[in-house]
Amino acid sequence: MILKRLILAGFFLIVSLSLFAQEQTQKLDTILLLSRKKLVVHIKNVSSATVRYFDPKTQESITIERKQIQQIVFSNGRKEVFNKPVFSMVDEGDWKTVIVTDRKSDVEGLYELGTATGMSPAGSRNAKAAKNNAVIRIQKRAAQMGGAIVLVTKEEPIGGFGESPSYYIEGIVYGFEPPKEEDKPKEEDNSKNDKKSKEKD
C-alpha cells in the first residue's frame, strides 16, 4: 500500500509540474525579428529605442534595438508592430534584392558581414553601363555572403580620354544574421581578386 501511494504521489507531482510549466510558457511574450527569428521571452522594458527582455533558456537579460523587431505578441494577446518587414532574407542567387546605398542609417541594427567589391568588365559601352555592371557585381557578391544591403565606402570611374570606361565600387556588406566563420575567407578573396583586376587595368 505504501509503495502504491508513493507511486501515485510521484505521478501527481509530475503532472502538476508539467501543468505548471505549460502555464509558465503560456505567460511568455513572443518577439518576431525582421530576420524571421522568433524569441519566446519575458519582456521587461520597452523604450523609445530598445527592448529589454529576459530569456528563460539562458537566464540572461538582453537588450536589442527596436529597429531589429518586426512585432511583439505579448502574453495577454496584445500585438505591437514596430517595423514592417521591408527586407527579406537574401538567397545566394537572389542578388537583385540586395540594396546598394551610401546612407549609414540604412544599415543601423544590422550585422556587418565583411567587405565586397565590384569592377566592371572591359569594353563597357559608356560610363553609365560601366557603373551598372560594377553595381551588379557587388550585389552578386553580397548575395553570396548572405547580405541584404551594401554600404558604399568607395567608388570611382576608371579610364581616361579615348579609353574604354570602367568603374570600381567597394562597400561593407550587412545582413540580418551574424557572419559565419567559413564565409570570411571568401569575402577576402573577392576583395583581392578585384584589386588585382584593378591593377591590371
N, C-alpha and C positions, 0 to 999 in steps of 0.2 A: 504493500500500500504506500509506504513512504517513497519507494522508487517511482511509482506511478505519479505521485503528487509532484515529485521533483521534475519529472519529465514534462508534466502538464504546465508547471510553473515556468520551466525553461521555454516551452513553446509559446506561452502567452507573452513572455518577456521579449522574445524575438519578434513576434507580431507587433507588439507595442512599439518597439524600436523602429521597425520598418515603417509603420504608420507615421511615427513622429518625424522620420527622415523625409517622407514624402511631403508632409505638411511644411517642413522647413524649405524643401526645394520649391514648392509652390509659392512661397513667400519671396522668392528671389526675383530680382529685376533682370531684364534682358537688354543688352546693348547690341545693336546691329551697326557694325562699322561699314564705312564705304568700301573697304576691302572685301566685303561679304563675310567677314568673320562674325560669329555670334558669341557674346560673352554673357554667361549667366552668373550674376554677382549681386552684391548688396550696394546700392547707390548710397553714398554718404553725403555728397555735396555736389550741387550743380551751380557753377558760377558763370559769369559772362564769357569766360574764355576757356575754362576747363571743367572736367567732370572727375570727381574723385570717387573711387569705389573700392570695396573690399572683396577680394577673391577668396571664396571659401575653400578652394582646392589648394592654393599655395599659402593661404593665411597671410596674404600681403595686402597692404593698402597701396593702390596705384592711382596715378593721376594722368589723364590723357586730355588732349586738346579737343574742343568741340568740333573743330574742322575735320576730325577723323571719323566723326559719328554721323551715321545716317539718321537713326532714330533710337529712342529708348522706349521699351514697353515695361512700365512699372508693374509691381506685384499686384496692384489693385486693378489692373487692366487699362489704366490710362496710358495713352501714347503721346510722345512728344517728338516731333520731327525737327532735326537740327539742320540737315543738308539734303538736297536732292542728289540721287546717285548719278551725277553728271558723267563720271568716268566709270568705265568697267575694266576688269582685268584684261590685259592685252595678251593674246596668244602670240606665239612666235611668228606666225605667218600674217598676223593682222596688223601690219605696220602702218596702214593708213589711219588708224585711230590714234597714233602717237602724236601728241601736240608738241610743237616747237615754239618756244616763247623766250622773251628776254626779260620777263617780269618775275621777280623773286616771289612776289605774293602768290603766284600761281602754284608754287611748289611747297608752300608752308604746310607743315604737318605730314609731309610725305617722306619716304626713306630714300636716302642717296645710295644709288647702286653702283656708281662709278662714272667714268668719262667715256664719251664716244665721239667719233669724228666722221666727217663726210667730205669726200673730194670728188668733184665732178670729173667724168672721163674726158679724155682728149677729143677734140672735134665737135664741141657743142656749137650749135648754130649761132647763138648770141649770148650775151651776158645773163639775160633772164633765164634762158634754158639751162645755162651752166649752174646758176644758183638753185634752180628747181631740182636738178639732178643731185646736187650736193645735199640738199634737204632730204630728198628721198633716201639717200644712202644712210644718213644719220638716223632717220626714222626706222629703217630696217634693222640697224644695229641696236638701237634702243629696244625694239620689239624682241630681239633675240635675248636681250638681258632681262626681259620681263618688265620693262619700263613703260610708263604711261605718258610722261612729259620729259622733254629735254629743255633744260635752261641753258640758253646760248651764252657762252663766255668769250667766244672769238669767232669772227667771220671776216673774210677778206677776198676780194676778186684777185685773180692772178692772170697775168698776161698783158703785155704791152701792145703798142700800136702795131698792127699787121700780124699779130699772133692770135691763135685760136683762144677764145676766152675760157677761163677755168674759174672754179670757185671752191674755197675751203671753208668749212664750218666745224666748230668744236663746241661741246657742251657737256653739262653734267646731267646724267640720266636719273630720274626719280620714279619711284613706284610705290605701291601700297604695301609691299612686303619687304622685310629686311633682305639684304643681298645674301646669296648663297656662296659658300666658300669656293665651289667649283666654277662659279661664274667669273671670279676675279681675274684669273689669267687670261680669259677670253677677251675681256674689255681692254686689258693692257696690250694684247696682241693687235687688236683693232687699231689702237692709237699708234702703235709702232709702224704698222703697215701703211697707214695714211701719211705718216711723217716721211717714210721712205719714198712714197709716191710723190709727195710734195717736193722733196729734194731733187728727184729726177727731173721734174718739170722746171 
